[in-house]
Amino acid sequence: MAAVHRAEDITDPLQRCLHYPSLPGAHWHDDTTLAYCRLRNQHSLSSADIAKLLAQGKAGEVDKTFQGYLDAQLHDPSQPGVFDAAFYAAGFNDYDANTRKIVDQWKQQAPESAFALIASGMQYLDAAQQARGTGWSNDLTDSQVQGMNDQLALARKDLERAVSLLPTATQAYRSMIYASALTGDDVAMYEAAGAGLKVDPANYGIRNQMMNQAQPRWGSMFGGEAEQKREAAKRVARNPLLRMVTSLPAVYSATCDCGRTKIEYVQKVLPAADNNVSYLSLNELTKVTYDEDPRLTIELYSESLRFHPTDADVLRWRAQLMMKLGDAKGALESVMQVARRFPDNNDAALALANIYNQTGHVKEAEDTYEAILQRDPDHQKAMAWLGDLYNHAGHQPEKAKALADRLISGHPDNPDGYIVRACYLMDHDLPGRYETIHYFIDHFGDRPEFHSQVAEMRSYLAKHPEKIGQE
């Protein structure tokens, strides 16, 4: 087949994934690419699909679908990883209050469902990671450790019950390995890995998690990286996805905090990206190159989009780099193309709304955010970004207030609502600003992703000193 150089010229997602140009010199093996593309393009139930079925009392239908994924993964060589991937496609690996409600409803309707228990355990596991934060163990506060352990206890309970009900449920073992690693329980970690590999020795998810723990910075578990690379390589014929596991040591070397200069890290990126890496690994590599080599970063993002074309964050950051290099028109058009191909995809629409906002198309941005909220009235990111638009470019603080109130009322654990509220209160020196500022700093101020917001709030406090009894 002749090479195709424009993703928008291909309408079939699998064909686009296979034939869209790769990085210069990249040598993905055909069987790996085919397996990866099939995995990425497999239609799985979304959280919205599951919520709709549960609203109709059809938990049994959800279970039947997940059982089908498991049967395919275990018995169809052309679908390696389809069961494990379904939990990620539904977003169970990312904790939020709305997803937690969906999972709880699933558990209530089907208390003996191993699949619901796995989804629940994954939610608790990510909640534990969020409670812990991203710092080194020695830097954690007592409250962080306690918060993590509380969530991990819930995760372990659900995951252990899941495998007692359905011992072939491989995704549970992968989550159990990571849960054990968070607490340093090596015995439980090895037991979970052994039980999972007994079910499927060539399981991509389990081997991937074992390789992660095999890094020197985590104690070189499971014999270390070299041993895990050998074990994965021996089983590539059974599961081509394992080539992505064998490539992980090079990714780790390019992204580890090993005291090298920035240029030394960047020099390691292209060789690491050049051979069978997942889109998540590609995105990790962009963290090394983003400030140092924008053009290479755009190439890495483009490669990532072959496999996950609607990733809102990748679309957004790729467009920002294109604008940085002076191609604002191309940045906007590239996101518009994706949004046109996936007209009902909220992630693509969110990326489009954001680039509209950044390029000064305020009305188009507002309309696009509103379209998302028409499809999903509880879409938290759309509410937050639309609130930000109203606070700034849109100059409609009363609408920002309404969105902030809606976000906080429905999702009190989501920091975005408090950011939107704090902005319109500070901009207009309104009552309630000090209370909101202190609440945000006290509850979310230690999270690194909110460094700039906290700095802005502290600056406001310095310029507008709080008087006793003032609010």
N, C-alpha and C positions, 0 to 999 in steps of 0.2 A: 504494500500500500504506500502510495506517495506520502511524503511528510506533509503535515498540515501545520501551518504556522499561526493560525488565529483560532483561539479557543472558541470564539463566538461563531465560527463557521461550522462547528460540530454541535449537533443538538442532543445526541445521546451522551449521557454523563460518563458511561463506561468508556466509550470511544474517545471522548475528550481527555479522560484521565490517561488512557494508553498512548495517545498520539500527540498531545500537546507538547511542544519542544521542551526537552529537559535542559538542565544546566550544561554548559559547554563541557564536553568530555565525560559527562556522567555515564556510568555503565551499570544501570539497573539491569538485573537479569530479567528476561521476559517473564519467567514463571513467577518471580517475586512481584513484579509490577502487576501482572494479571490478578494474582491473589489479593494484592493490596487494593487494587481498583475495585474488584468485586466486593471486598469487605467494606470499603468506603461508600460504595454506591448501593449496597444492599438496603432495601427499604425496610426500616425497623419502626416499630411503634414509637412515636414521640410521646413526651409527657402529656401533651394536649390530647393525643389519641387515647391514651390510657385513662386520663381524667374523664373523657367523654364516655368511654365504655363503663367506667365505674359509676358515673352518674346514672347510667341505665341499669345498674346492678349486675353488670356482666363481668365480674371478676374472673369467672370461669373461662370466659373467652380470652381474657388477657393471659391467663395461665396456659391455655391451649396454644396460644401463639408463641410464648416463650418456650414451651416444650418442643414446639416445632423447630425453633432455632437450635435448641440443644441437640435434638435428633440429627439435624443437618450437620452441625459441627462435629459430632462424634462419628457419623457414618457417611458423609459426603465429602470426599477429598477436595472437591472444588470449592468448599465453603469453610475453610479453616478460620476459627475465631468468630464466626457469625453470632454465636450465643453470647460470648463475653462482650462483644462489641455492642450488642443490643442494649445493655445496661448503660453504656456511655452515650449511645445515641439518644436515649431517653433522658439523659442529664442526671442520672442518679449519683454520679460521682461528684457533683457540685451541690453542696448543701445550700438550700434556701427554704424559707418558710413555706412557700407555695408547693414546692416539690415534696417537702415533708408531709404536708397535708394530704397530697395525692397518695403517697406511700402508706400513710396511716389508714386512709380509707380502704386501700387495697388489703391491708392486713386485717382490718375489721370484717371485710366481706369474705376473705379467704384466710382464716387464721392458720390453716395448715399448708399454705402456699410457700414452698421453698423459694420461689422467685420473688415474692413480696418480701420475704425475710432478707434475701440478698440485697434487694434495693434498699431496704431499711438499714441494713448494716453498712452499706456504702454511704448512705446519708450521714449516719452517726460518725463514720470514719472521717469524712471530710469536715464535719463539725468539730471533731477532735483536732484535726490539723489546723483549722481556723482558730480554735481556742489556744492552741499551742503557739501559733505564730511561726515565723521563719527563722528565728535566731538559733544560735547554738545552745545545746542543753545547759551549759554552765550559766547562760545569760537569762534563762527563763525565770519568771517570778513564780512564787508559790501558787498564785491564783491561776496562772497559765497552766501549770502542771496539773492542778486539781481539775480545772475545766477540761483539759485533754483527757485525763483519766476517767472522769465521769462519763464522757461521751464514748470512750473506748470500751468501757464496761458494757454499755448498751450495744455497741457494735459487735463485740465478741459474742454476747448472748444470742443475738439474731443470726449471726453467721454460723455459729456452732449448731444451732437448731436447724438451720437450713441444710447443712451437710448430713445431719442425722436423718432428715426427711428424704433427702435426695443426694446421695454420696457422689453422683456424677456431675454435680453442679460446679464446674471448674472455676467460675468467677468468684465463688465464695472463698476458695483456697487462696486465690491471688490477694483478695482483700485481707484475709487472715494473716498472710505473710507480712503485709505492710502494717497491720494493726500491732502485731507482735514486735516488729522492728521499732515502732514508735516508743515502746516501753522497754526496749532492750531485752525482751524475753526470747533469747536465742533458742531455747528448747522448743517453745511453741512455734516459732518461726520455721524451724527445720521439720517439725511434725506436720505442719500445714503444707509445706512444699512437698514432702514425701508422699502425703496422701493425695495431693493434687496430681503429681506426676504418675502415680499409680493408675489414676483414671486416664490420663492422657500425657504420655512422656514428651510429646512434641507440642504441647500447648504453648502458644505464643505469649499469652498474658502472664502465665506463671513463670515461664523462662525470662520474660522481660523483667518481672519484679525481682527474680533471683539475681539477674545481672545488675540491677540497680543496687541491691544490697551487697553485691560483690565488690563494689568500688572500695578502694583503700580508705577513703574518708568515712565509710560506714563500717570499717573493720574487716574488709575483704572476706565477707561471709561466703558460704557455699564454695569454698576453695579459691576464691578470688576471680578476677576478670578472665584470666587466661583459661582457667578450668571451665568456667561457664561458656566461654567462647567455643571451646572444643566440644562441650556437650551439645550446644545448640547446632554447631556445624554438622555433627554426626546425624542429625535428624532433619536436615534441610529437605531431603528428598520426600519426606513424609509431610512436611509443612514448610513451603517456601518462605512464609513470613518470618521464619527463624533467621533468615539472612539479616533482617533488621536488628535482631538481637546481637548477632556477631559484629555488627558495625558500631554498637554502642560504646565500646571502650574509646574509640577515636573521638566520638562526640563528647564523652566525659572529659577526655584530655584537653579538648578545645574549650571547654566551658568551666573547668574546675578552678577553684581559687588556689592556684599553685605558685603564686609569687612571680609570674613571668611579666614581661612588659606587654603593653597592649598590642604592639605590632606582632609579637610572638604568638599571641592568641589568634589574631586575625589570620596569620600565615597557616594556622592549623585548621581553619574553618573549611576551606574549599576541599581539601583531601577528605575531611570528615563527612562533608555533604555529598561526596562524589560516589557513594556506594551504598545503596539500599538503606536509606534512613527514613523513618516515619515523618509525617508532617509535624508531629510534636517535636521531634529532634531538630528538624529544620528551624522551627520557631525558637528553640533554645539557642541555636547557633546565631540567630539574628541579634540576640542580646549582646553578643560579642562584637558584631560588625556594625550595629546601628549607627553609632556616632563616628566610627572610624572609616567605614567604607559604605556609603549610602547606596552606590550602584550595585555592589555585591548583595547588599541586604535586600534590595528590590528583586534581584534574581532569586534569592532564597525564598522570599515571600511568594513569588510567582510559582516556584516549584511546589511550595506548600499548597497553593490554591488549586493545583492540578488534582489534589486528592480531597480537598475540603474547600470547594469553591465559594461557599457561603460563610466562611469564618469571618465574623464581623470585625474582630480585632485585627486580623491580618489585612483585611481590605482597608481598614482605617489607617493603620500605620504605613502600609505600602503607599497609599494615596498621599499621606503626609510627606513621605520622603520624595515622592514625585514632585510635589509642590515645592519642597525645599530645593530641588534641582531645577526649578523653573518651569515645570510642566503641569500647571494647575488644570489646564484644559484636559490633558491626558488623564490626570488623576480622577477628575470627575467622570469622564467618559468611561474609564475602566470599571468604575463601580456601577455606573448606570447600566453597562452591558450585563453585569452579573444580576442586577436587580430585575432587568427585563427577562432574563432567562428563568428566573425563579420568582415570579410575580407574587406568590403567596408566602414567600419565605421571609420571616420577620428579621432574621439576622442580616440578610442581604439588604432589606429595607432600612434597618437601623444604620448600617454602614453608609447607605446612600443619604439618609437624612443628615448624618454627621458631616459628610463631605459637602453637602449643600450648605450646611451651616458655616463650615470653615471657608467656603469660597464666596460667602456673602449672598447666597440665594435663600434669604430668610423665609419667604413665603413658601417656597418649594420644600424647605426643611420642615416647616410647621405642618404642611399638608402631609408629608411622608410620615412624620411621627404620628399624626392623627390617624392615618390609614392603619398603622400598626395597632393603635389602641382600639380601633373599630374591630379588628380581627381578634385582638386579645386585650380586653379592657384592663386586665391586671398586669400588663407587661411593665415590669418595674424599670427597666433601663429606658424604655421609651418615655415613661413618665418623668424620669429623672432628667434626661437630656432635653425633653421639651420644656420642663421647668427651668432648666439652665438657659435655654433659648429665650424664654419669656423674661427672665431676669436681666438678660444682657441685650443681645441684638434685637429681640422682639419688643422690648420696652413695655411689657404688660405684666407688672408685678402682681396684680390681683389674680391673674391666671396662674402665675408661679405659686402663689400662696395656696390656691385651691389644689394644685397638684402635690405640693408638699404635704398638705393636710391629708390628702388621699393616700399618699405613700406611707406616711407615718402611722396613720390609723390602721391600714391594712397590713403593714410590714414594719413594726416598730424596731425590728433588729436590722433593718436595712439602713446603712449610714447615708445613702443618697438623699433620702427625704430630709434629713437634718441639714445636709449641705445646701439644698435648694432653699429651705426655710431660713437658714442663717444668712444666706446671700441677700434675700429681699429684705430681711429685717435690718441687716447692717447697712445696706445701700440707702435705706430711708430712715435710719436711726429710730426704728419702731420699738414699742414695748415688747418684751419677750426676747430681745436679742441676747442679753447676757445669759439668761437661762439656757437658751439653745446652744450658745457657744460653749458654756461650761459642760453641758450634757454631752455634746459631741466630743470635746477634748477628753472628758473623763471616760467615755465608753469606747471611743475609736481612735484616740490620739496616739496610741502606741503602734498603730499599724502603718508600716512604711509607705503604703500606697496613698496615704492621706497626708503626707508630709507637707505638701504645698498648701492644702486647705487649712491645716493646723497653723502653719506659719502666717497665713492671711488673717486668721482669727486672732492670733496673738498680737499681730500688728494692730488690728482694730482695737483690741483692749488697751494697748499701749497709747494709742492716739485718743481714745475715748475712755479715760479712767472711770471705773465704776464707783459711784458714790454709795455710801451706806444707805440701804433701803431703796436704792434706785432699781427700777426695772422697766 
